[in-house]
Structures are given as structure tokens and as C-alpha cells.
């Protein structure tokens, strides 16, 4: 693998050992590195943000730091991206991203926490997103309304265009879920990305980003989900 692609996979000694398995393995790694770094339907910076998100979701602080520092251009919305990862994968992913990007800060005085949203606002939001109230929402409505507030506020804030490009946020979650081989959620966020005017090529490239941490199995998941989404772009039943 040429020096220009070496740090895409990693800089540890195991990478050299993997390259030494055979010339064709070396070529395969170089090809993956090139696909992640070259401009395509997604810019190289957008691919970097997707891969950094996946690295954080897998707890790879060093890899996340490398991608954030070297491959994400002028992107600065790390705290909002961490909130997106908290929505998707909880504390470990959010903490890894914030630590890796140097975005942790000491606790200081903050503005007062806003009041809770109205139940009608929450219901209207989920109707607009899903076309119906899915069971995951009705169960929280009936039994855990404060947890429903958490779900609503995080989802609306991180995917609603308030700090992150909503198209890129959806594509990041395509990559994160594909890397974990979660086909239904990959499908859901592929649909979300299509609603935000993502192209088929951008969906494919987000799925390819998952291969670095999820292997070829992650691409199988992504391909199945993307194919479903492209065939059912008006689907609201997830």
C-alpha cells in the first residue's frame, strides 16, 4: 500500500503484517483506502465524517482521532455529531467521539434547561416522520413519557438540520448501522437520506465506508437495505 493510503487503514504493525499476507491482499487494502479517500458521490470530507462516526461507534478512539484530524476537512460540529451518536449508540460512542476530537470541556454554568415539549408536538413530529405512530413510540407514550421526550428531542435536534446537514447525518447512520449489520435501521436511515435528497451513489458510498470496521458482511447489509430503500422511497412503515 502506498504511503498516501497507509494511514487510512491504520499505522500499527498489524497493518504491515496484513499487507504481507500476499500482494493481492495488499492491493485489496489499497483499493479500500482509495475508495474511502477519493472524491465520488460523497466528498472525501463527507466520507471522513462517516468513517469517524463508525470508528467512534466501535470504540476506536485512535482511529476516530486519525480520521477526524486528517480526513474531515473543516468540519467542526463534533458535539452535535456526538449527540447523533448518543441517539444511535449511547454513551460509549458519544464519549469516544468527543474524546477523540478534543471536544470535551470542563463543566461550566449553562443556560436553564428548556421546558418539556408538548405531547402534541411530539405526536405531530412522529406522524410527519413515519406517516403513523410506530409501536416504539406508542409504548413510550403509554409507559415512559420522559423517555419519549429523550427520543423525540435527540432525533429532531440531530436529524432536523439544526447543526448537522440532515442528509449527512442520515448517511452517517447508514454507515454506523451497516457496520453493526443492522439492516432494518440501515434501511430506515437510507430512506431518511433519500428524503434529504441523497443520491443512490451517496448511499452506496456511505455503505462502503462501513467496510473498514464491519468487513464485507457490512456491505451485504448495506446493499440489502439500500436496494429496499431505492425500491420503496415513499415507504413510511418502518
Secondary structure, 3 states (H helix, E strand, C coil): CCHHHHHHHCCCHHHHHHHCCCHHHHHHHHHHHHHHHCCCCCCHHHHHHHHHHHHHHCCCHHHHHHHHHHHCCCCCCHHHHHHHHHHHHCHHHHHHHHHHCCCCCCCCCCCCCCCCCCHHHHHHHHHHHHCCCCHHHHHHHHHCHHHHHHHHHHHHHHHCCCCCCHHHHHHHHHHHHHHCCCHHHHHHHHHHHHHCCCCHHHHHHHHHHCHHHHHHHHHHHHHHHHHHHHHCCCCCCC
